Amino acid sequence: MNIYQESIELHRKHKGKIKIDSKIALKNKYDLSLAYTPGVAGVSEEIYKNNDEVYNLTIKANTVAVISDGSAVLGLGNIGPLSAIPVMEGKALLFKRFANIDAFPICLNTQDPEKIIEITYMIAPIFGGINLEDIAAPKCFIIEERLKKILDIPVFHDDQHGTAIVVYAALINALKLVNKKIHEVKIVILGAGAAGIAITKLLLREGAKNIRILDRNGIIYPGRKENMNEIKEEIARTINPEGEKGELKDALKGADVFIGVSQANLFPPEYIRLMNKDPIIFAMANPIPEIMPEEAKKEGVKIIGTGRSDYPNQINNLLAFPGVFRGAFTVRAKEINDEMKVAAAKAIASLVEEPQEDYLIPSPLDERVVPAVSFSVAKAAIETKVAKIFKDDNKIIEDIKQALGGE
């Protein structure tokens, strides 16, 4: 039985992966009067008098909506909201397991950006944060930006920023190994969707000067007409300083870093010879990467990461999003800004004190990750004044520990 069939049988047996459970017992009429009527009327009045009390008296402080329209699910593409449910359930399960956050899968029967924005805004009162998931580019950028402007809770598109955070964490340690600086290297990014654009923006922010990003029509450059949109046109003005044109083989000449967020088998092994000495390759297409590690190693590549768990250096969003939200919730941040993302990446990288070729970043199952990321994100939120609650370091650590420990 292969992994797909085993997974189907697991889901069939349990009819999904998550459930709603009660925090309190209802054993008698008095319990009922406290949990529901008449007692609950007092709770509602308390919130009406002071809206901030909703964070102390309801589930809002610890809930995330995992919202998708099913338009870009994993490597399967536009398979719609029903087919997206198992993935969003899975994301909710990960939130609970790693950050003790209650997350709800919400799969919308529309792919209209305006309707997605409206629906998300309408349901936001119950949630402490919004995690957008598997929404196709370029509309994912529009949806996230609009929601960030109209909501006062964190809005985070994990396909963009979770990926960018973990890529940057891995790159920090990979560059240490080859003794190169981010502002010195030439970086080639294959894939100009949500992840590719977000990675590009984060690396530019952190000092990268020489980036090429490619889509199916080749290198993106200012003035290109084919297969462009507003987002690509914007990014074209900040990368590719020489206005280079061409295909992947052209972009890779003299490159130090390759980051693949595209499709399987798009990187022929012989192209590695076009790159500089000690190339860094992150081939993250799933389930089959742009180049398999075995093929890259035959060409002398020593540092390679993928999105797969059966190879070293798994670049997995699970390293980021649970801790990012836990940190934001700890200080009730109203948004997740760039400084918080960078703090998350550096926290992940710091957990590997002595990077090795096959150990750039910790395992997604490493129990140190969420506390470290949470603390760094919370600190960054306070320092950038997007936190609604100020806490000193000891209080942050204490609150994170208590939140991760359970009810």
N, C-alpha and C positions, 0 to 999 in steps of 0.2 A: 504494500500500500504506500503510495507516494505521499509527500507532505500535503499536497492539495486535498487528497481524499481523506487523509487523517483529520485535517482541519474541518472539512465538511462534516465528518462524523462527530467530531467534538461539538460543533455548533448545533448539530441536529439533536444530540443527546441533551444539551442544556437549554436549547431554544434561546440562543444568544449568550452573551458573556457577562452581563451586568444586571443588577436589580436594585430596587429602592427598598431600604430597610428603615426601621424605626429606631430613633435614639432613646426613646422613653417607653416604658411599659404602660399598658392600659389594662389594669387588673380589676378595677372597680369603678363605680360611678364618680367617685371623687377624682380619680385620675382623669376620667373623661372630662369632668368639668374644668380641670386645669388645662388640659391639652386642647380642648375645643370649647364649646359654649357651656357656661357663660364667661369663663375666665379669659378666653382668647380676645374678647372684646377690649379688655384692658390693655392687652399687648398692642392691638391695633391703634388704640387711642394714644398710647405712648409714642408710637412711631409717627402718628399724625402730628403730635406736638413737637417732635424732634426727629426729622427724617434720618439723621445719622444713627439713631438707635436701631434702624433696620439691620445694621451690621452686627449688633449685639444680640438681637432678639430673633433673628431668622437665619436661614441657610445662606443668605446672600454673600456673606463674607468669605465663603469657602466653595463657591460654585462657579463652574465654567460652562459656557455653551459651546459645544463643538459643532460648528455650523458648516454645512456643505451643500452644494447644489448638484454634486455628482458629475461635474463637468471635466474633471481631471483626476481620476481616482488611480492612485499608484501608477503602474505602467499600463493600465487598462484603458485610459482615455475617458471619453464622455459616455459613461455607462448609466447615468441617471441616479436619482435619489434612493430608490429602493436598493439597488445594488451597492450603493455607498454605505448603507447601514452597518454592515459588519465591520467596515473599516472605522467608522466613527465610534461604534461600540468599543472597538479595540483601543482607540485613543482615550476614551473615557476610562477604560480599565487601567491603562498606563498612568493616567493622572491619579487615580486612586491608589494604585500599588506603590508608586514611587514618591508622590507628594502628599498623599492623603487628602486630595482635593476631589470633591464630588462634581463630576462632569456628566453632562447629558448630551447624547447624540441627537442633533436636530438636522434632518435631511429635508431640504426644501423642494417643493414641487414647482420650481421656477428656476430659470437660468437668466432671468432679466436682472441686470445689476441694480436697477432702481428698486425693484420689488424686494430683492435680497436686503438692500440697505434699509428699506422701510420696515420689513418684517423683523429684522434684527433689532432695530431701534425700538420697535413696539414691544418686544419680549424682554428687552434688556433689564427692566426693573428687578427681576428675580435673580439676576446673575451678577457675580462679582467681576467677571471677565469674559471676553469673547475670544475663542480660538477659531479662526477661519481655516478651513481645511479642504484641500483637493478642489479648489476653484480655479478654473483655467485663466491663464494670462491672455490679454492684458486687463480683463475686467477685475481680476483679483486686486490689482493695484488701486483701481478706482474705488472699489468697495471698501478696502481697508482705510484709505485716506479719508474718505467721507465719514466713515464710522468713527474714526479717531477724532474728527472735528466736532461731532455732535454728541458723543458719549463721554462721560467722565469716569469711565472704567477702562482697564487695559484692553486693547484690541490688538491681536497678534496673529498674523498669518504665518503659521508654522512652516509651510512649504518654502516661504521666503526666508524668514528670519531665523528659524530654528536651524535650517540648513546652513545659512551663512555663519551663524555663531560657531557651529561645530567645525566647519571648514576652516575658519580662521584659527580656532584652537589648534587643529592639527597642523596648520601651516606655520604657526608660531614655533612649534617644536621641530618641525621638519627643517625650517630655515636655520635653526640652531645647529642641527646636525651637519648641514652642508656649509655652515659658516657664511651665510648670505643674509643680506638685509632686504626687507620688503620694498624699500624705495629703489633698490638696485636691480631687482629681478624683472624679467619679462614674463608675464602671466598670460596664458591662453585659456579662455573659458569657452567650452563648447556647450551651447544651449542658452538661448536668450529668453527663456520663460521666467516664471516667478523666482526660482532658485538662482538662476544665472544672473539676473539683474540685481537681486539682493546681495549676492556674494560680491559682485562688482562694486556696488555702492559701499559696502562695508570695508572692502580692501582699499578702495580709494580714500575713504575716511581715515584709514590707518596708515596711509603714507605710500601706497602703491602708485607708481608713476607711469608704468608701461604695461597696459592691459589691452589684449585683443579679445573681443567677444564675438562668437560666431553663431549663426542660425543655419537653417537649411540652405540659405542662399549665400553662405560664406561670411566673410568678415564684415562686420558692421562698421560703417564709416559715415561721416557727415555728408549729407547729400545723396545717400543711396536711395533709390526709388523702390526697389523690389522688396515686398514682404516687410514693410516698415509700419510702425504705429507710433503714437505719441511717446510712449515709454522708450522705445528703441531710439527714436530721434533725440530724446533728451540725453540718454546715456552716451550716444555717439559723440556728443559735444564735450564729453569729459574723459574719453579714452582714445586710444589709437592716435597718439600725437603726430605720427608721420602720415596719417591718412592712408595707411596700408590697405590694399585690396587683395582679394584672392580667396583661396580655400584653406582648409586646415593645414595642409602641407606647407603652404606659404606662411601662415601665422606661426608655425612651430619652429621656423628657422631662427636659431639663437634664443629659443625660449628656455626658461629655467623651471617653469611650473605649468602643468596641464591640469585643469579642473573640468571634469566631464559631468554635466547634468543633462544628458540628452538621451541617446538610445544605444542599444547593444551594438558592439562590433564596429564602431565608427572610427576607431583609431588603429590603423594598420601598424603592426609591430615595427616595420622598417622606418616609420616616421620618427621613432625615438632617436634615430641617428642624426636627425636634423636639429635636435635640442642640444643645449649646452651640457657640459660635464655635470655629473651628479644631478640629473633631473628629478623633480618631484612630480609624481603622478597620482591624482585623486580621480579615479574612474568610478563614478557613483550611479550610473544607470542601473536600475534594478528590474528583474533579478539578474540580468546578464550585463556586466559593465562594458564600457566602450572598448576596453582591452582587458583581457584576463591577466591576473598577476603572473601566471606561469609564462605567458608570452612576453610580458614586459621584462621579466627577470632574465629570460634568454638573451635579451638585448642589453643586459647589464644594469638594468634599473634596480636600485636598492631600496628606494623609498616609494612605496605604492599603497594607497588606501582605496577601499571600495565601500559600498553600502551594505555589504554582505557580512553575516555573522560567522561564516565559515572561513574567513581569511583574517589575518591581523589587520589592525588599523581600521576598524569599522567606523565609518563616519555616519553616525546615527543621530537623528534629531532627539532621540530619547535622552541624550546627554544634556539637552538644553531645556526643552519646554517645561518639564515638571518643576525644575528649580527656578526658572524665570518667573513662572506664575506664583510659586510659593514665596519667592522673595518680594514680588510686587504686592501680594496680599498681606505680607507681614507688616508693611508700612502703609498699606492702603494706597498704593500709587495710583494716580489717575491715568497713567499711560505707561507704555514701555518704550523708552527712548533709545537713541543710539548709544549713549553712555552706558545704559543698563545692558545692552547687547554685548558691547565690548567687554564690560566687566564679567559677564557670563563666560565669554570665550577665554578670557585670561584665567578665570578661576578653573575652568576645565583643563587648560594647558598646564597650570601650576601643579596639578595633582600628579603629573609625571615629572619627577624631579630630575631624572636622568634619561632623557628621550633616547630611544633606540630605533633602529630601522624598522623593526616589527612591533614597536610599542611607542606610538606617538601620543596617543590619548587613552584615557582609562576606558575600561569596559562600560557599556551602558548599565550593567548590573552592579557596578562598583558602588557600594553604599555611601561612599564619601562624596559622591558627585552632587546629589541634590542639596545637602547642607551647605557645601562650598559655594555652589552657584547661587542658592537662595540668599546667603549672607552678602555676597558681592553685589547682587542685583539690588537688594534692599539698601545697602550702603550707597550705591550709585543713585538710587531714587531720592534718597535724602539729600545727597550732595548737589543734585541737579534741581532740587526743589519741586519735584513732582509727587513727593510723598505727602500724604495728608496727616500722617502721624510721625512725629520725631521720636526716635529711640536711640539710646547709646548702643555701643557694640555688644555689651553684655546682655542687654535686653533683647536685641535682635537675635542673638544666639539662643537665648533661653526660649523665646517665643517660637523660633523655628523648630527647636528640639521638641517642644510641647506639641506643636502642630503635627509634626511627623510621627509622634508617638501614638496618635490615636485620639479618640474622643476625650 
